């Protein structure tokens, strides 16, 4: 059965015992706290921990059940990373910290070590950047000055050199947008998420245009400090578990004499070396280029998925890049993000239900939590055929669909699936669905996008049929390339 793909599903009394234990743990957490915590607050805390990478739905339990020890450890990790007393309980201080403004990137802390974490690396030290628009409250000149100062924090402690360009494509692209469709990861209005950024060699940095961006004032959000944090991501640093580090996930407010934390400096120097010295290829986060770097305007994609942090990843050969409204990032090696994952994939799919990403190639499947390979993987495929064409997450049914030829297989991660009635005809699933698609995924709008050769189709989530006017050209519509 599908257990060959994932961990074994609990059945019978074991599952019931786990749920009872979870309910007891919930009561203990609530009553042992220093204040009376409402169940709604507890649920909010769980949602926060899940959203920012502290908790993932265990495949052996239900959608809203978590092992008590996992919840407690997640709370301890969050509390430790934000300078709170590490109690492992939901209390007033924890809820207040969760309400503070922060970065939109996940806090994928996978170990107790407080050392810096790297998520990628540029293969050069001379980088260009472009500010595409400006913070209304600061204006053009002050916005550019604040961002220029943000880059200087990093160039002062490393061999990195940054040059602003006014037009054309830049390595690092900074822009402001609001709670709209400008980005696949929309902002939430003033407060809470201030900004987010992509990994190297993407270079996309977005700020919430609804925020009150300021400089030299204690009210509002300081653009210089927030920009320095997001640029840290764009340079290859993950979030730090040191509460006072720039790369800590929660915004700490304006500081007139702000300086980088030792952990920030050690992290950037591990990637690029000290000022005047360049790090050799054996250093953390640097990958050796493999093959010809694809041109997103010309490449045929092997797979596409709406992945971690709701970012859309396009795979081709040994490389991957992110796609957002009106722009694409610079392709980077797949292995830079997902260690030990091969290139030339057959399919990639991310489950919004469990936070797991599945990659298929030949007769094997790799499963990752965020960017970390799960234990025991890769595994052999035993219930679906080898060399599938594509896969996508069916959000309305919380199922994963695998496509090969004109047939499909539907899989439920959370319980055993009887595959004896499969494959079924894709035409019965969606009218007009093309055969042998090279890639497919469900977009943030709920529609299904199917890719084949240089074209793509959109399947309407309501009519369950390919919409009129399709197929269309992938390069011009998705990569915003010239005809």
C-alpha positions in Angstrom: 0.0 0.0 0.0 0.9 3.7 0.1 2.8 3.1 3.4 5.7 2.5 1.1 5.5 6.2 0.2 5.1 7.5 3.8 5.3 6.6 7.4 2.8 4.0 8.7 -0.7 5.2 9.5 -1.9 4.5 13.1 -5.1 2.4 13.3 -7.5 1.2 15.9 -6.9 2.0 19.6 -3.5 3.6 19.0 -5.2 6.5 17.0 -7.9 7.0 19.7 -5.2 6.9 22.5 -3.3 9.6 20.6 -6.3 11.9 20.3 -7.2 11.4 24.0 -3.6 12.2 24.9 -3.8 15.3 22.7 -6.9 16.6 24.4 -5.4 16.0 27.9 -2.3 17.9 26.8 -4.4 20.8 25.5 -6.1 21.0 28.9 -2.8 20.8 30.8 -1.3 23.5 28.7 -4.3 25.8 29.2 -4.6 25.3 33.0 -0.9 25.3 33.8 -0.4 28.7 32.1 0.0 31.8 34.2 -3.3 33.1 32.8 -6.5 31.6 31.6 -5.9 30.8 28.0 -9.0 30.5 25.8 -9.2 27.5 23.5 -9.4 30.0 20.6 -6.0 31.5 21.6 -4.6 28.0 21.8 -5.8 27.3 18.3 -4.2 30.6 17.1 -0.9 29.5 18.7 -1.0 26.2 16.9 -1.8 27.9 13.6 1.1 30.3 14.1 3.5 27.4 14.9 2.3 25.5 11.8 2.5 28.6 9.5 6.0 29.4 10.4 7.5 26.0 10.3 7.5 24.9 13.9 4.8 22.2 13.5 3.8 19.9 10.7 0.8 17.6 10.6 2.0 14.1 11.4 1.0 11.7 8.7 -0.2 9.2 11.2 -2.7 11.6 12.8 -5.7 13.8 11.8 -5.6 17.2 10.3 -5.7 19.1 13.6 -4.0 16.6 15.9 -0.4 16.9 17.0 1.7 14.7 19.3 1.8 16.6 22.6 5.5 16.3 22.9 5.8 17.9 19.4 3.6 20.9 20.4 5.6 21.4 23.6 8.9 21.3 21.8 7.6 23.7 19.1 6.6 26.1 21.7 9.9 25.8 23.5 11.7 26.4 20.2 9.7 29.5 19.4 10.1 30.9 23.0 13.9 30.2 22.9 14.2 32.0 19.5 12.3 35.1 20.7 13.9 35.5 24.1 11.0 34.2 26.2 11.1 31.8 29.1 11.2 28.3 27.5 8.2 26.8 29.2 6.6 24.9 26.4 3.2 26.4 27.4 0.9 28.9 25.8 0.9 31.9 28.0 0.3 35.7 27.7 3.9 36.4 26.8 3.9 33.8 24.1 0.7 35.0 22.6 1.9 38.6 22.7 5.1 37.7 20.9 3.2 35.9 18.2 1.2 39.1 17.6 4.4 41.1 17.0 5.4 42.2 13.5 7.7 39.8 11.8 9.2 38.4 8.6 7.0 36.3 6.4 9.6 33.6 5.9 9.3 30.3 7.9 11.4 29.6 10.9 12.7 26.3 9.8 14.7 25.5 12.9 15.6 21.8 12.6 18.1 21.5 15.4 18.7 22.8 18.9 22.0 24.5 17.9 21.8 28.3 18.0 24.3 28.6 15.1 23.4 30.6 12.0 21.6 28.7 9.2 22.3 29.0 5.5 19.8 28.4 2.7 21.8 29.2 -0.4 24.6 31.2 -1.9 25.5 33.5 -4.8 28.4 32.3 -6.9 29.9 35.9 -7.0 30.5 38.7 -4.6 29.7 41.7 -6.9 25.9 42.0 -7.0 23.5 44.5 -8.4 20.2 45.6 -7.0 17.2 47.6 -8.2 14.5 49.4 -6.2 11.4 49.0 -8.4 9.1 51.4 -6.5 9.1 53.3 -3.2 7.6 53.5 0.3 4.9 56.3 0.0 5.7 57.6 3.5 9.4 57.9 2.8 9.5 58.9 -0.8 12.0 57.9 -3.5 15.2 59.5 -2.1 14.7 58.3 1.5 13.7 54.8 0.4 16.8 54.4 -1.8 19.0 55.7 1.1 17.5 53.3 3.6 18.0 50.3 1.3 21.5 51.5 0.5 22.3 51.6 4.2 20.8 48.1 4.6 23.2 46.7 2.1 26.1 48.4 3.8 25.6 46.3 7.0 26.5 43.2 4.9 29.3 44.7 2.8 31.1 46.0 5.9 31.7 42.5 7.3 32.2 40.5 4.0 33.8 40.8 0.6 30.3 41.5 -0.9 30.0 44.6 -3.1 26.6 46.0 -4.1 25.7 48.4 -6.9 22.3 49.9 -7.6 21.0 49.9 -11.1 18.1 52.0 -12.3 16.9 49.8 -15.2 17.2 46.3 -16.6 17.5 43.1 -14.7 19.3 43.1 -11.4 20.5 40.3 -9.1 18.4 41.5 -6.1 15.0 43.1 -6.9 13.2 45.1 -4.2 9.7 46.3 -4.4 6.6 47.3 -2.3 3.2 45.8 -2.8 0.0 45.5 -0.8 -2.6 42.9 0.0 -3.3 42.1 -3.7 -2.3 39.7 -6.5 1.1 41.3 -7.1 2.8 38.4 -5.4 1.7 34.8 -4.9 2.2 35.3 -1.2 -0.1 38.3 -0.5 0.5 40.5 2.5 -2.0 40.9 5.4 -2.2 44.7 5.8 -0.5 46.9 8.4 1.2 44.9 11.2 2.1 41.2 11.4 4.0 40.3 8.2 6.3 43.2 7.2 8.2 41.7 4.3 9.5 38.4 2.7 12.3 37.4 0.4 13.5 34.6 -1.8 16.7 32.5 -1.6 19.8 32.9 -3.8 19.9 33.1 -6.6 16.4 34.5 -6.8 17.0 37.9 -5.2 13.3 38.8 -4.9 12.5 41.0 -1.9 9.0 42.3 -1.2 7.9 44.8 1.4 4.3 45.3 2.5 3.2 48.6 1.0 0.5 49.0 3.7 3.1 49.5 6.5 4.1 52.9 7.8 7.7 52.8 6.8 9.9 55.3 8.8 13.5 56.2 9.5 14.8 57.7 12.7 11.5 57.3 14.5 10.3 54.8 17.1 6.8 54.5 15.6 6.1 52.6 12.3 8.5 50.1 10.9 12.1 51.0 10.2 12.8 50.3 6.5 16.6 50.2 7.0 16.6 47.4 9.6 13.8 45.4 7.9 15.5 45.6 4.5 18.8 44.5 6.0 17.0 41.4 7.4 15.4 40.5 4.1 18.6 41.2 2.2 20.1 38.6 4.6 17.7 36.1 3.2 18.4 37.1 -0.4 22.1 36.5 0.4 21.5 33.0 1.7 20.9 33.3 5.5 17.9 31.7 7.2 16.4 32.8 10.5 18.5 32.9 13.6 17.5 31.5 17.0 19.4 34.3 18.7 16.6 36.7 19.8 18.7 39.9 19.3 20.2 38.9 15.9 19.2 40.8 12.8 18.2 37.5 11.3 15.8 36.7 14.2 12.2 36.2 12.8 10.5 38.9 14.9 11.0 42.6 14.3 12.5 44.3 17.4 11.8 47.9 16.5 13.9 50.9 15.7 17.4 51.1 17.2 19.4 54.3 16.6 22.8 52.6 17.0 21.9 49.3 15.3 24.6 46.7 14.7 24.8 43.2 13.4 24.8 40.4 16.0 27.9 38.1 16.1 25.7 35.3 14.7 24.8 37.4 11.7 28.4 38.2 11.0 29.5 34.6 11.4 26.8 33.4 9.1 27.6 35.8 6.2 31.3 35.1 6.6 30.7 31.4 6.5 29.1 32.0 3.1 31.4 34.6 1.6 34.4 35.0 3.8 35.8 38.1 5.6 36.3 41.5 4.0 38.9 41.3 1.2 38.8 37.4 1.2 36.6 35.2 -0.9 35.4 31.8 0.4 36.5 28.7 -1.7 33.9 26.4 -3.1 34.1 24.0 -0.1 32.3 26.4 2.2 28.7 26.1 3.4 25.9 26.8 1.0 27.9 27.0 -2.1 27.1 24.5 -4.9 29.2 23.7 -8.0 27.3 24.6 -11.2 26.1 21.6 -13.1 25.3 21.7 -16.8 24.0 24.7 -18.7 21.9 27.1 -16.7 18.4 27.2 -18.3 16.9 30.4 -19.7 13.3 30.5 -18.2 12.1 32.1 -21.4 13.2 29.1 -23.5 13.4 26.1 -21.1 10.8 23.4 -21.0 9.8 22.7 -17.4 10.1 19.2 -15.9 7.8 20.0 -12.9 6.1 23.0 -11.2 4.8 23.1 -7.7 3.2 25.6 -5.3 5.7 24.8 -2.5 6.9 26.0 0.9 5.8 29.5 1.9 3.3 29.4 -1.1 6.1 30.1 -3.6 5.8 28.7 -7.1 8.9 26.7 -8.1 9.7 25.7 -11.7 12.1 22.8 -12.3 14.2 22.2 -15.4 17.2 19.8 -15.6 19.4 20.5 -12.6 17.9 23.9 -11.9 15.0 25.5 -10.2 13.6 29.1 -10.1 10.6 30.8 -8.5 7.9 32.4 -10.5 5.7 35.3 -9.3 3.5 37.9 -11.0 5.5 39.6 -13.7 8.9 38.2 -12.8 11.0 35.1 -12.4 14.1 34.6 -10.3 17.6 33.5 -11.4 17.8 29.7 -11.7 19.7 28.0 -9.0 20.8 24.4 -8.5 18.0 22.2 -7.1 20.5 20.6 -4.7 21.3 24.0 -3.2 17.8 24.0 -1.8 16.8 20.4 -1.5 20.0 18.5 -0.5 20.4 15.1 -2.2 17.6 15.7 -4.6 18.5 14.8 -8.2 17.6 16.9 -11.3 15.5 16.1 -14.3 12.5 15.2 -12.2 9.3 13.6 -13.4 7.1 15.4 -11.0 7.0 17.6 -7.9 4.1 18.3 -5.6 3.7 20.0 -2.2 0.9 19.2 0.2 -0.7 22.2 1.8 -2.3 19.7 4.2 0.9 18.3 5.8 3.6 20.6 4.6 5.4 17.8 2.9 7.0 18.1 -0.6 7.2 15.0 -2.8 9.6 14.6 -5.7 9.3 11.7 -8.2 11.9 10.5 -10.6 11.8 7.1 -12.3 10.6 4.5 -9.7 11.6 6.5 -6.6 10.0 9.2 -4.4 11.8 11.8 -2.2 9.9 13.4 0.7 11.0 16.7 2.3 9.8 18.8 5.2 10.5 22.3 4.0 14.0 21.7 2.6 15.0 18.8 4.8 14.9 15.2 3.5 12.7 13.0 5.7 14.3 9.9 7.2 14.1 6.7 5.1 13.8 8.5 1.8 14.1 8.1 -1.2 11.8 5.1 -1.4 10.6 2.8 -4.2 7.2 3.5 -5.7 5.0 0.4 -5.3 1.4 1.5 -5.8 1.7 4.0 -8.6 3.7 3.5 -11.8 7.2 4.7 -12.4 8.0 7.7 -14.7 4.8 9.6 -14.0 4.3 12.7 -16.1 3.2 15.1 -13.4 1.5 15.5 -10.0 -0.5 18.2 -8.2 -2.3 18.9 -4.9 -6.1 18.8 -5.2 -6.8 21.5 -2.6 -10.6 21.2 -2.4 -10.4 17.4 -1.6 -7.0 17.5 0.1 -5.7 14.7 -2.1 -2.7 14.3 -4.4 -3.2 13.5 -8.1 -0.5 11.6 -10.1 -0.8 11.8 -13.9 0.6 9.4 -16.5 -0.5 9.3 -20.1 -4.3 9.7 -20.1 -4.7 8.2 -16.6 -4.6 9.4 -13.0 -4.2 8.0 -9.5 -5.6 9.8 -6.5 -3.9 9.4 -3.1 -4.8 10.4 0.4 -1.8 11.0 2.6 -3.6 10.5 5.9 -5.2 7.1 5.3 -4.7 3.9 3.2 -5.8 4.2 -0.4 -7.2 1.4 -2.5 -5.5 1.7 -5.9 -7.2 -1.3 -7.4 -9.7 0.9 -9.3 -6.9 3.1 -10.8 -5.8 4.4 -13.2 -8.9 6.3 -14.2 -9.3 8.5 -17.3 -8.2 12.1 -16.7 -10.9 13.2 -19.1 -13.4 12.1 -16.5 -11.6 14.2 -13.9 -11.3 17.3 -16.0 -12.7 17.9 -19.5 -10.1 18.8 -22.1 -7.1 17.8 -19.8 -4.1 17.2 -22.1 -2.4 13.8 -22.2 1.2 13.3 -21.0 1.6 16.8 -19.4 5.1 17.6 -18.3 4.0 19.6 -15.2 0.9 20.6 -13.3 0.0 22.4 -10.1 -2.9 24.1 -8.3 -2.3 27.8 -8.1 -3.1 30.2 -5.3 -6.3 31.0 -7.1 -7.5 27.4 -6.9 -7.3 26.8 -10.6 -5.2 24.0 -12.0 -2.4 24.9 -14.4 -1.1 22.2 -16.8 2.1 22.5 -18.8 3.3 20.6 -21.9 6.0 21.7 -24.3 5.8 25.5 -24.7 2.2 25.7 -23.8 -0.1 25.6 -20.7 -3.8 25.1 -20.0 -5.9 26.4 -17.1 -8.5 24.1 -15.6 -11.4 26.0 -14.0 -11.9 24.8 -10.4 -15.7 25.4 -10.7 -16.5 23.9 -14.1 -13.8 21.2 -13.9 -12.9 21.8 -17.5 -10.1 23.5 -19.5 -11.1 27.2 -20.1 -11.7 28.7 -23.4 -8.8 30.5 -25.0 -6.3 27.8 -24.0 -3.6 26.6 -24.5 -1.4 29.7 -24.2 2.3 30.3 -24.4 4.2 29.6 -21.2 7.1 32.0 -21.8 5.0 35.0 -22.5 2.2 34.4 -19.9 4.2 32.8 -17.0 7.8 34.1 -17.4 6.7 37.5 -18.8 9.1 37.1 -21.7 8.9 39.0 -25.0 7.3 37.2 -27.9 
